[in-house]
Amino acid sequence: MDKMTAWQKFSESGQITDYLAFLKVCASDSPAEAESDENEHRRSGAEGNGHR
């Protein structure tokens, strides 16, 4: 199922399960996007403590 189909199904039904299916499709579409945004909101100069 593609993103648009999943959203259409959710918008028609309003069911949580359809919304969760939409989120699953979104997550599988671009897993690298989550990694690229990982440090977006960190303070400048914050090196962290090395734990993840």
N, C-alpha and C positions, 0 to 999 in steps of 0.2 A: 504494500500500500504506500502511495506517495503522500507527501505532506499535505497537499491540497485536498486529496480525497479524505484523509484522516480528519482534517479540519471541517470539511463539509459534513461529514458524518456526525461529528461532535456538535456542530452548530444546529443541526436538525434535531438531534436527540436530547442534547443537554446533559447527557449522562457522564458521570465521573469516569467510568471505564473507557468511554470514547475519548475523553480528554487525555487520560493516561496513555492510551494508544497513540494519540497525536504526539505527546511528549516523547514517547519511545521512538517514533519515526524521526522526530527532530534530532534526538540524541544520536541516532545511528547515521543520520545524514552527515554530520560534521563533528566527530569526536575531537578532532584537532582544534576546533574553535574553542572549546572549553579550556584546553591547555594554553592556547594563546592569550586568553583573557585572565589567566591565573594571577598574574602579578599587576594587573591594570590598576588596582586601587591601593597598592602599597605606597607607603610614604617614600619620598625620594631619599636615597641614601640608606634605606633600611635593608640590611643584609640578612636579617633573620637569624635563627639559631641553628639552622641545619637540620631541624626535625621536620618531617612531613607526615 
